[in-house]
Amino acid sequence: MIIGLRQFSADTVEWFKWACEEGTASRSALALNLARREKWHDYRGQPSAAMARKVMPRLAAGLDVALPPPGLSMSHT
């Protein structure tokens, strides 16, 4: 699946859809895990959750799934 200039593997797409439908992870946890899966790192070498947060709404819309509500504090997966 291609969102903007990003191409996501089938495994990542399947995981993201499952994680959104399961509904136990917060947006922050989803972003962090997506950044780790896609190997997106910031200048310090840490997973870039900010980059993932930017594409998550479009990825969710493309998969016809809902993201968790903003600010929802849940356990991290």
Residue frames relative to the residue before (quaternion, step in Angstrom):
aa qw qx qy qz dx dy dz
M 1.0000 0.0000 0.0000 0.0000 0.00 0.00 0.00
I 0.1799 -0.7781 0.5953 0.0886 3.56 -0.95 0.91
I 0.0327 -0.7577 0.6516 -0.0170 3.54 -0.92 1.05
G 0.8015 -0.0350 -0.0208 0.5967 3.58 -0.43 1.18
L 0.7670 -0.2824 0.2419 0.5229 3.57 -0.68 -1.10
R 0.5828 0.5931 -0.3563 0.4261 3.58 1.29 0.03
Q 0.1545 -0.7580 0.6270 0.0917 3.54 -0.99 0.89
F 0.1878 -0.7940 0.5744 0.0660 3.55 -0.78 1.11
S 0.4709 -0.6658 0.5019 0.2881 3.56 -1.01 0.86
A 0.6445 -0.5152 0.3974 0.4016 3.54 -1.27 0.39
D 0.6280 0.5430 -0.3349 0.4456 3.61 1.03 -0.76
T 0.6667 0.4921 -0.3013 0.4718 3.57 0.95 -0.88
V 0.6439 0.5199 -0.3198 0.4614 3.58 0.95 -0.86
E 0.6616 0.5039 -0.3023 0.4658 3.57 0.92 -0.90
W 0.6531 0.5064 -0.3100 0.4700 3.59 0.95 -0.89
F 0.6686 0.5130 -0.3104 0.4399 3.60 0.85 -0.98
K 0.6512 0.5080 -0.3147 0.4678 3.58 0.93 -0.88
W 0.6488 0.5132 -0.3083 0.4696 3.58 0.94 -0.91
A 0.6768 0.5041 -0.3000 0.4447 3.60 0.86 -0.98
C 0.6606 0.4925 -0.3117 0.4732 3.61 0.98 -0.76
E 0.6848 0.4816 -0.2907 0.4633 3.58 0.92 -0.86
E 0.6164 0.5476 -0.3464 0.4474 3.58 1.07 -0.69
G 0.2223 -0.8517 0.4508 0.1483 3.56 1.08 -0.75
T 0.5329 0.6414 -0.4200 0.3581 3.62 1.11 0.38
A 0.6760 0.4808 -0.2943 0.4746 3.61 1.20 -0.33
S 0.4556 -0.6517 0.5305 0.2937 3.56 -1.14 0.64
R 0.6611 -0.4770 0.3775 0.4392 3.58 -1.27 0.18
S 0.6303 0.5402 -0.3352 0.4456 3.58 1.01 -0.78
A 0.6639 0.4918 -0.3012 0.4760 3.58 0.94 -0.87
L 0.6316 0.5211 -0.3315 0.4687 3.60 0.98 -0.79
A 0.6640 0.5114 -0.3031 0.4536 3.58 0.91 -0.94
L 0.6635 0.5049 -0.3052 0.4601 3.57 0.90 -0.89
N 0.6812 0.4768 -0.2859 0.4764 3.59 0.92 -0.87
L 0.6272 0.5195 -0.3383 0.4714 3.60 1.02 -0.72
A 0.6481 0.5113 -0.3171 0.4669 3.60 0.94 -0.85
R 0.6476 0.5083 -0.3175 0.4705 3.59 0.98 -0.78
R 0.6661 0.5115 -0.3032 0.4504 3.60 0.90 -0.93
E 0.7458 0.3950 -0.2063 0.4953 3.57 0.99 -0.88
K 0.3762 -0.7570 0.4524 0.2843 3.58 1.36 -0.05
W 0.3093 0.7206 -0.5414 0.3031 3.54 0.93 1.04
H 0.0033 0.8209 -0.5683 0.0552 3.57 -0.57 1.16
D 0.4251 -0.6714 0.5425 0.2725 3.53 -1.21 0.58
Y 0.7587 -0.3993 0.2642 0.4418 3.57 -1.30 -0.04
R 0.6717 0.4768 -0.2992 0.4815 3.61 1.21 -0.37
G 0.5491 -0.6276 0.3849 0.3955 3.56 1.30 -0.06
Q 0.5104 0.6295 -0.4174 0.4111 3.59 1.30 0.21
P 0.6018 -0.5481 0.4145 0.4071 3.62 -1.11 0.52
S 0.3356 -0.7653 0.5224 0.1694 3.58 -0.85 1.00
A 0.1798 -0.8083 0.5567 0.0660 3.54 0.06 1.33
A 0.5862 0.5853 -0.3748 0.4163 3.61 1.10 -0.62
M 0.6445 0.5058 -0.3228 0.4739 3.59 0.97 -0.79
A 0.6605 0.5040 -0.3041 0.4662 3.57 0.97 -0.85
R 0.6312 0.5436 -0.3400 0.4365 3.61 0.95 -0.82
K 0.6276 0.5616 -0.3321 0.4249 3.56 1.11 -0.72
V 0.7660 0.3765 -0.2058 0.4787 3.60 0.93 -0.83
M 0.5001 0.7004 -0.4139 0.2965 3.59 1.17 -0.43
P 0.6578 0.5004 -0.3525 0.4390 3.68 0.80 -0.75
R 0.6788 0.4778 -0.2956 0.4728 3.60 0.95 -0.82
L 0.6278 0.5228 -0.3319 0.4717 3.58 1.06 -0.73
A 0.6559 0.5066 -0.3045 0.4695 3.58 0.94 -0.89
A 0.6528 0.5080 -0.3154 0.4650 3.59 0.95 -0.86
G 0.6558 0.5180 -0.3084 0.4543 3.58 1.00 -0.80
L 0.7185 0.4058 -0.2317 0.5153 3.56 1.17 -0.58
D 0.3679 -0.7546 0.4580 0.2923 3.56 1.36 -0.08
V 0.4974 0.5867 -0.4693 0.4338 3.55 0.88 1.07
A 0.4209 -0.6965 0.5222 0.2549 3.56 -1.22 0.48
L 0.4129 -0.6664 0.5619 0.2639 3.53 -1.14 0.73
P 0.5836 -0.5386 0.4401 0.4191 3.60 -1.17 0.35
P 0.6017 -0.5611 0.4056 0.3982 3.61 -1.10 0.52
P 0.5537 -0.6035 0.4432 0.3643 3.61 -1.05 0.66
G 0.8137 0.2844 -0.2056 0.4635 3.54 -1.12 0.70
L 0.4742 0.6648 -0.4507 0.3607 3.57 1.25 0.04
S 0.2009 -0.7889 0.5724 0.0984 3.57 -0.67 1.08
M 0.1227 0.7740 -0.6040 0.1453 3.54 -0.53 1.27
S 0.6658 -0.4763 0.3673 0.4415 3.55 -1.26 0.07
H 0.4355 -0.6814 0.5278 0.2598 3.54 -1.13 0.75
T 0.2765 -0.7635 0.5640 0.1502 3.54 -1.04 0.85
